[in-house]
Amino acid sequence: MNVAGVSHFRELAQQHLPNFLFQYIDGGAYQEQTLEANRADLRDMVFRQRALVDVTEMDLSTNLFGMDMSMPVGLGPIGLAGMYRRRGETMAARAAVRAGLPFVLSSLALCDLEEVGAAINAPFWFQLYVVKDRGFVRDLIQRAKDVGCTALFHTVDVPVTAVRWRDIRSGLSAQPSFAGGIKWWWEILTHPSWAWDVGVMGKPHGCGNLTPVMGKNPKLNDYWKWVGQNLDASITWKDYDFIREQWDGPLIIKGIMDPEDARTAASVGIDGVVVTNHGGRQLDGAPSTISMLPRIVEAAGDKLAVTMDGGVRSGGDVLKALACGAKGVFLGRAWAYALAGAGEKGVDLMLAQIRQELASEMAMCGVTSVQDIRAQDVLDPRTLRDIRDV
Ligand SMILES: Cc1cc2nc3c(=O)[nH]c(=O)nc-3n(C[C@H](O)[C@H](O)[C@H](O)COP(=O)(O)O)c2cc1C
């Protein structure tokens, strides 16, 4: 497969998917300022190129939340991935296992916990949205335990849902008009390999984990309505008493962007945080994740394992995040593009390319182990000053 990097997988995804699905993956909230900032701030960072260091032996391995990993990278939760390729979550989970990396299954996946568990027969991690019906949440956590999930990621940056203008323009989240309906079918018919692979062979199209409340094949509008009406906007720090009663393994909050929130997380017994703004899909105008990472690492001290995501598209981006203190980095769109563009083999290749680039960029910065990456060793003084000035 001659695919060169995540931007190439993105092009292939755009060719393979009907427009409304490509825009769903690619887009961000409102004016997409935060979406752009995540990429721009990573791009602006520069490395310190070093010479004449023996880099014959490289060690990328680490351990996060009890899992041995071949490099500090995981596949973060992406909703509806089974709409990009047939049973897409199981494909990505298998690729993660082959690469020795964790896969985080979204609450809003097409493949449910049991389907992924049976497909990989290895531990994976689960992402939770807390909805109003706490009985349903309790059952979902129990199901995650039963299939052997070893870490729980509670997403907190969706107290309410934001609007992505692109989803309205593409017809994904708007009430379909007559003309919109024709456009929709045109998109499906002009992408026959997707239509066959996912539209015909990829059923059921409902979110598997929600089947107890939504049935197997809910209509798209009912799905958006359910998400909008059932996410619990009243949730606060007190609710961790309830979550902790159900789950005593590693508990990670996904959606921390403020040092004060990181300190509070540590005080309520959370094990880790993901510094994330949901890939620019929620609070538009929030800062980039890489710009907030150093301050959150400082606030967390040794009480929390700090990880991050947002705009990571290369091994070099991973190295920049590790240099800013992240213990691990999650890929979002990177794996969604690879899956949509080239299927399971695409995810394998994308991960191999990230690994290769991480190792070679580390070597050229003169570091041989991910445990030894320190900002002052791998980042140029200009970048160091910028991240300290934030
Ligand atoms: C299409 C799409 C669906 C997503 N679905 C979820 C989800 O169900 N749960 C969640 O916690 N985060 C979700 N996210 C956010 C990702 O986990 C991650 O935070 C984000 O994609 C990182 O930014 P990046 O894609 O620029 O790397 C989603 C992101 C995208 C792009």
The ligand as an ORCA input file, in Angstrom:
! r2SCAN-3c Opt
* xyz 0 1
  C     -15.498     11.703     14.319
  C     -15.147     11.842     15.770
  C     -15.914     11.194     16.726
  C     -15.566     11.287     18.082
  N     -16.287     10.606     19.011
  C     -15.923     10.644     20.318
  C     -16.624      9.875     21.290
  O     -17.546      9.160     20.982
  N     -16.214      9.991     22.580
  C     -15.169     10.791     22.967
  O     -14.836     10.853     24.152
  N     -14.490     11.509     22.053
  C     -14.830     11.456     20.748
  N     -14.130     12.174     19.828
  C     -12.948     12.955     20.248
  C     -11.678     12.108     20.130
  O     -11.650     11.082     21.085
  C     -10.423     12.971     20.331
  O     -10.542     13.697     21.534
  C     -10.156     13.928     19.168
  O     -10.497     13.317     17.948
  C      -8.687     14.338     19.145
  O      -8.426     15.251     18.137
  P      -7.819     14.837     16.699
  O      -8.876     14.071     16.012
  O      -7.537     16.141     16.046
  O      -6.606     14.025     16.946
  C     -14.460     12.097     18.470
  C     -13.705     12.751     17.492
  C     -14.031     12.628     16.155
  C     -13.167     13.312     15.133
*
